């Protein structure tokens, strides 16, 4: 179930946001939000790169509370709003994963 929720929130839910809020340019909006998954490049700095029992939030630099605060600030500017929505949705998805990690790894 964790995998389904994770991939649904990363790939499918942004389609609904794009369609509902950016109907005329929904595909462009979706692709911009999808591109924000590049934020996971900071996982390459960790050793091991993937650890199923590691919560990304607060561990990786682009998943830090400071970075998340910056993403919130980006919401206030129309030119960066879609990027902010994509990044914050990504952080929320990873945060939900942390709840599964707490349940299964501790």
HELIX and SHEET records of a PDB file:
HELIX    1   1 UNK A    2  UNK A    7  1                                   6    
HELIX    2   2 UNK A    8  UNK A   12  3                                   5    
HELIX    3   3 UNK A   13  UNK A   21  1                                   9    
HELIX    4   4 UNK A   23  UNK A   25  5                                   3    
HELIX    5   5 UNK A   26  UNK A   35  1                                  10    
HELIX    6   6 UNK A   36  UNK A   45  5                                  10    
HELIX    7   7 UNK A   61  UNK A   63  5                                   3    
HELIX    8   8 UNK A   65  UNK A   74  1                                  10    
HELIX    9   9 UNK A   81  UNK A  105  1                                  25    
END                                                                             
